[in-house]
């Protein structure tokens, strides 16, 4: 599945580059790094799994951080400042803690990281150095191998259920603004998860709802290693 996704993503990206390059002007090619602030948003109240209570809203602050790296190309579309920007990237952030309570106490569980490969197709408008852009993102979420260990068997069973991977392929929407200075792109983006990050968990051979949506604030600096001659200083 992972190889299929990567192959398909690469093929679509290259196809997009080729088809765009045939009819439009290449403006820039570059790489960017980002500081990400992520949240697994949930509107679900606390509920019991056996002898353990889990609370998806235990921590809904936007303070789980991470990083990302992106390769991008930018093509002028028509006349004026309109452009298309296909991207491929990798993102890794901390997960939002879930509250776990049982007869001997309580704690927050967030041992996993959220890691995904992304393919994005953004459309934007540039006026002078300022840019506005938005577009869809398709992410392939990678499995985590680290597992939390607890001596309480009831707690361990719940943690094992929570540790199961989310939906592997997820869609999102990004929108943001940026400024281009010399060869640098400085951007701020917001990402909304269109696919639920997690819909259910399996506990004691039964399905239980656990609705979570991934949201991110992305602060990004990019370097354009190629610029069209008209854009060069």
VENSUL-V792031 format. One record per residue. N is the residue number from 1. RES is the residue in three letters. SS is DSSP state (helix for helix, strand for strand, loop for the rest). OMEGA is omega in radians with two decimals (none if undefined). Layout:
n | res | ss | omega
N | RES | SS | OMEGA
N | RES | SS | OMEGA
//
This chain:
n | res | ss | omega
1 | UNK | loop | -3.14
2 | UNK | helix | 3.13
3 | UNK | helix | 3.13
4 | UNK | helix | -3.14
5 | UNK | helix | -3.11
6 | UNK | helix | 3.13
7 | UNK | helix | -3.14
8 | UNK | helix | 3.14
9 | UNK | helix | 3.13
10 | UNK | helix | 3.14
11 | UNK | helix | 3.13
12 | UNK | helix | 3.13
13 | UNK | helix | -3.13
14 | UNK | helix | 3.09
15 | UNK | helix | 3.11
16 | UNK | helix | 3.10
17 | UNK | helix | -3.08
18 | UNK | helix | -3.10
19 | UNK | helix | 3.13
20 | UNK | helix | -3.09
21 | UNK | helix | -3.10
22 | UNK | helix | -3.01
23 | UNK | helix | -3.06
24 | UNK | loop | -3.09
25 | UNK | strand | 3.06
26 | UNK | strand | 3.13
27 | UNK | strand | -3.03
28 | UNK | strand | 2.92
29 | UNK | strand | -3.10
30 | UNK | strand | 3.12
31 | UNK | strand | -3.14
32 | UNK | strand | 3.01
33 | UNK | strand | -3.05
34 | UNK | strand | 2.95
35 | UNK | strand | -3.01
36 | UNK | strand | 3.02
37 | UNK | strand | -2.95
38 | UNK | strand | 3.04
39 | UNK | strand | 2.95
40 | UNK | strand | -3.07
41 | UNK | strand | 3.08
42 | UNK | loop | 3.04
43 | UNK | loop | -3.03
44 | UNK | loop | 3.13
45 | UNK | loop | 3.13
46 | UNK | loop | 3.09
47 | UNK | strand | -3.03
48 | UNK | strand | 2.94
49 | UNK | strand | -3.05
50 | UNK | loop | -3.13
51 | UNK | loop | -3.05
52 | UNK | strand | 3.06
53 | UNK | strand | 3.05
54 | UNK | strand | -3.11
55 | UNK | strand | -3.14
56 | UNK | loop | -3.14
57 | UNK | loop | -3.12
58 | UNK | loop | -3.13
59 | UNK | loop | 3.13
60 | UNK | loop | 3.09
61 | UNK | loop | 3.11
62 | UNK | loop | -3.07
63 | UNK | loop | 3.06
64 | UNK | strand | -2.94
65 | UNK | strand | 3.12
66 | UNK | strand | -3.08
67 | UNK | strand | 3.09
68 | UNK | strand | 3.06
69 | UNK | strand | -3.03
70 | UNK | strand | 2.93
71 | UNK | strand | -3.07
72 | UNK | strand | 2.97
73 | UNK | strand | -3.10
74 | UNK | strand | -3.14
75 | UNK | strand | 3.01
76 | UNK | strand | 3.13
77 | UNK | loop | -3.13
78 | UNK | loop | 3.13
79 | UNK | loop | -3.12
80 | UNK | loop | -3.02
81 | UNK | loop | -3.11
82 | UNK | strand | 3.13
83 | UNK | strand | 3.02
84 | UNK | strand | -3.08
85 | UNK | strand | 2.99
86 | UNK | strand | -3.09
87 | UNK | strand | 2.88
88 | UNK | strand | -3.06
89 | UNK | strand | 3.06
90 | UNK | strand | -3.10
91 | UNK | strand | 3.04
92 | UNK | strand | 3.11
93 | UNK | strand | 3.01
94 | UNK | strand | 3.12
95 | UNK | loop | 3.09
96 | UNK | loop | -3.11
97 | UNK | loop | 2.99
98 | UNK | strand | 3.13
99 | UNK | strand | 3.10
100 | UNK | strand | -3.14
101 | UNK | strand | 3.09
102 | UNK | strand | -2.96
103 | UNK | loop | -3.11
104 | UNK | loop | 3.12
105 | UNK | strand | -3.12
106 | UNK | strand | 3.09
107 | UNK | strand | 3.09
108 | UNK | strand | -3.12
109 | UNK | strand | 3.08
110 | UNK | loop | -3.07
111 | UNK | loop | -3.07
112 | UNK | loop | 2.95
113 | UNK | strand | 3.05
114 | UNK | strand | -3.09
115 | UNK | strand | -3.13
116 | UNK | strand | 2.98
117 | UNK | strand | -3.04
118 | UNK | strand | 2.90
119 | UNK | strand | -3.04
120 | UNK | strand | 3.04
121 | UNK | strand | -3.07
122 | UNK | strand | 2.99
123 | UNK | strand | -3.07
124 | UNK | strand | 3.09
125 | UNK | strand | 3.14
126 | UNK | strand | 3.05
127 | UNK | strand | -3.02
128 | UNK | loop | 3.12
129 | UNK | loop | -3.02
130 | UNK | strand | -3.14
131 | UNK | strand | 2.94
132 | UNK | strand | -3.08
133 | UNK | strand | 3.10
134 | UNK | strand | 3.09
135 | UNK | strand | -3.10
136 | UNK | strand | 3.07
137 | UNK | strand | 3.09
138 | UNK | strand | -3.06
139 | UNK | strand | 3.03
140 | UNK | strand | -3.02
141 | UNK | strand | -3.08
142 | UNK | loop | -3.12
143 | UNK | loop | 3.03
144 | UNK | loop | -3.12
145 | UNK | loop | -3.14
146 | UNK | loop | 3.13
147 | UNK | loop | 3.07
148 | UNK | loop | -3.14
149 | UNK | loop | 3.14
150 | UNK | loop | -3.13
151 | UNK | loop | 3.11
152 | UNK | loop | -3.07
153 | UNK | helix | 3.10
154 | UNK | helix | 3.11
155 | UNK | helix | -3.13
156 | UNK | helix | 3.13
157 | UNK | helix | 3.13
158 | UNK | helix | -3.14
159 | UNK | helix | 3.10
160 | UNK | helix | 3.11
161 | UNK | helix | 3.14
162 | UNK | helix | -3.10
163 | UNK | loop | 3.13
164 | UNK | loop | -3.04
165 | UNK | loop | 3.08
166 | UNK | loop | 3.04
167 | UNK | loop | -3.00
168 | UNK | loop | 3.14
169 | UNK | strand | -3.06
170 | UNK | strand | 3.12
171 | UNK | strand | 3.12
172 | UNK | strand | 3.09
173 | UNK | strand | 3.10
174 | UNK | strand | 3.03
175 | UNK | strand | -3.11
176 | UNK | strand | 3.12
177 | UNK | strand | -3.11
178 | UNK | strand | 3.08
179 | UNK | strand | 3.13
180 | UNK | strand | 3.14
181 | UNK | strand | -3.07
182 | UNK | loop | 3.10
183 | UNK | loop | -3.06
184 | UNK | strand | 2.95
185 | UNK | strand | 3.09
186 | UNK | strand | -2.99
187 | UNK | strand | 2.94
188 | UNK | strand | -3.09
189 | UNK | strand | 2.94
190 | UNK | strand | -3.13
191 | UNK | strand | 3.04
192 | UNK | strand | 3.06
193 | UNK | strand | 3.09
194 | UNK | loop | 3.04
195 | UNK | loop | 3.07
196 | UNK | loop | 3.12
197 | UNK | loop | 3.08
198 | UNK | strand | -3.13
199 | UNK | strand | -3.12
200 | UNK | strand | 2.96
201 | UNK | strand | -3.13
202 | UNK | strand | -3.14
203 | UNK | strand | -3.14
204 | UNK | loop | 3.06
205 | UNK | loop | 3.06
206 | UNK | strand | 3.10
207 | UNK | strand | 3.08
208 | UNK | strand | -3.12
209 | UNK | strand | 2.99
210 | UNK | strand | -3.04
211 | UNK | strand | 3.09
212 | UNK | strand | 3.06
213 | UNK | strand | -3.11
214 | UNK | strand | 3.06
215 | UNK | strand | -3.10
216 | UNK | strand | 2.85
217 | UNK | strand | -3.02
218 | UNK | strand | 3.07
219 | UNK | strand | -2.84
220 | UNK | strand | 2.99
221 | UNK | strand | -3.13
222 | UNK | strand | 3.08
223 | UNK | strand | 3.12
224 | UNK | strand | -3.14
225 | UNK | strand | 2.96
226 | UNK | strand | 3.00
227 | UNK | strand | 3.06
228 | UNK | loop | -3.11
229 | UNK | helix | -3.13
230 | UNK | helix | -3.11
231 | UNK | helix | -3.08
232 | UNK | loop | 3.12
233 | UNK | loop | none
//
